[in-house]
């Protein structure tokens, strides 16, 4: 099994996180590569985490 690690980019603002997701999602749609889809999914997660209440997840966003 191959494990692929993606560098975690710290997005400064919600807008930065959104732009990163949009860019990576467009790339995934273009290439249809699993690795690009995973990177887009992780970017989506970073964007969404900015709006989740800490009490809901038990962690910090």
C-alpha positions as CSV (number, residue, x, y, z in Angstrom):
1,X,0.0,0.0,0.0
2,X,1.3,3.4,-1.0
3,X,1.0,6.2,1.5
4,X,1.0,9.7,0.0
5,X,1.7,12.7,2.3
6,X,0.6,16.1,1.3
7,X,2.2,19.2,2.8
8,X,-0.2,21.0,5.1
9,X,-0.4,24.7,4.2
10,X,-1.6,27.0,6.9
11,X,-4.2,29.2,5.4
12,X,-4.1,32.7,6.9
13,X,-7.8,33.5,6.5
14,X,-11.1,31.8,5.5
15,X,-10.7,33.4,2.1
16,X,-7.2,32.0,1.7
17,X,-8.6,28.5,2.7
18,X,-11.4,28.9,0.2
19,X,-9.1,29.9,-2.7
20,X,-6.9,27.0,-1.9
21,X,-9.8,24.6,-2.0
22,X,-11.2,26.0,-5.3
23,X,-7.7,25.8,-6.9
24,X,-7.2,22.2,-5.8
25,X,-10.7,21.1,-6.7
26,X,-10.3,22.5,-10.2
27,X,-7.1,20.6,-10.6
28,X,-8.7,17.4,-9.3
29,X,-11.6,17.8,-11.8
30,X,-9.1,18.4,-14.6
31,X,-6.7,15.5,-13.8
32,X,-9.2,13.0,-12.2
33,X,-6.3,11.7,-10.2
34,X,-7.0,10.3,-6.7
35,X,-4.1,12.2,-5.2
36,X,-5.5,15.5,-6.4
37,X,-8.9,14.7,-5.1
38,X,-7.4,13.9,-1.7
39,X,-5.6,17.2,-1.6
40,X,-8.8,19.0,-2.5
41,X,-10.7,17.1,0.2
42,X,-8.1,18.1,2.8
43,X,-8.3,21.7,1.7
44,X,-12.1,21.6,2.0
45,X,-11.7,20.2,5.5
46,X,-9.4,23.1,6.5
47,X,-11.9,25.6,5.1
48,X,-14.9,24.0,6.9
49,X,-13.0,23.7,10.2
50,X,-12.9,27.5,10.4
51,X,-16.6,27.6,11.0
52,X,-17.1,24.6,13.3
53,X,-17.7,25.4,17.0
54,X,-15.0,24.1,19.3
55,X,-17.7,22.6,21.5
56,X,-19.0,20.5,18.6
57,X,-15.6,18.9,17.8
58,X,-13.9,19.0,21.2
59,X,-10.8,20.6,19.4
60,X,-9.7,23.9,18.3
61,X,-10.3,25.4,14.9
